[in-house]
Amino acid sequence: MKKIFGAIVATTLLFTAAAGGSLISPTTAEAAGVTYKDLKVGYSIIISGSSFVVTSGSDVVSVSQYGWVTGLKVGSATIKAYDSSGVLTWTYYINVTR
């Protein structure tokens, strides 16, 4: 019985690895959502999350602690949103236009 169980586990691991999968839960980057938004200079939108980090384009947008994103100038920005535990939940790609 142990040999059969061992063979089943080994086969499962082999097929999972061959398919590029994992038997563990996805990492935060794999589980996070993505949104693309267009925004005009001077306009605002609200995004979801508990905390936010502008990873690129901090001169293009501003984001408040509550998720209000305002377009400051034409360009592109990336904002990462985290839940209250600090887990990445969403990535926002913002395109600011006139």
N, C-alpha and C positions, 0 to 999 in steps of 0.2 A: 504494500500500500504506500509506503514511504517513497519507493522508487517511482511509482506512478505519479504521486503528488509532485515530486521533484521534477519529473519530466514535464508535467503540465506547467509548472512555474517557469521552468527554463524556456519552454516554447513560448509562453506568453511574453516573457522579457525579450526574447529574440525578435518576435514579430513587432513588439512595441518599438524596440530600438531601430529595426529596419524601416519602420514607417515614420521615423523621426519624431515619435511621440514620447511621452513621459508618463510614468505611473504616479507622479507626484502632482500636486496642484500647480497651476501656472504661476509664473513669477508675476510681480506687480506690473511690469512692463507689458507682458502678454495679455493681462487681464484688463488693462486700462483701455478706455474708449478714446476715440478721436473725433474731433469736430473741426470742420473748416468753416470760417465765418468771414463775410465781407462787412466792412464797417466804414462809414464816412468820417472824415476829420470832423471833430466836434461832437459826434454822436456817441451814444453809449449803449451797451448791452449788458445783461447780467449773465454770469456763468455759475455753475454749481460747484460746490466744494467747501471745505472748511478753512483751507489755507491755499495761497496761490504764490507761484514763483514765475516771474517773466524770465525765461531762459535765453531769449534773444529778442531784440527789438524793444528794449526798455525805453528808448527815446521815441518809439512809434506809438506805444499805448501806455496807459497807466491802469492799474488794477487796484481797487480798494480791498480792504480786509473782508468786505462783504461780497465781493465778486463783481462789482461794477467795473466794466472795462470801457475806457474812453479812448477814442482815436485822437492822437496828438498831431501826427503828421503822416504823409503818404509813406507807405512801406509795409513790411511784414514783421510779424511778431509771433512768438510761441509762448504759451502760458501753460504751465503744469498745475493741475488741481489735485489736492490731497485731501483725504478724509481726516477725521479727528485723531486717528491713530498714526497719521503720517504716511499712509499708504497712497501711492499714486493711483488716482481713480480716472483721470481724464487728461488729455492733451488737446489744447485748443490752438489751431493755426489761424491767426487773424491777418487778413489782408485789408489794410487801410487805404481808402481812395479819397479823391476830392468829391 
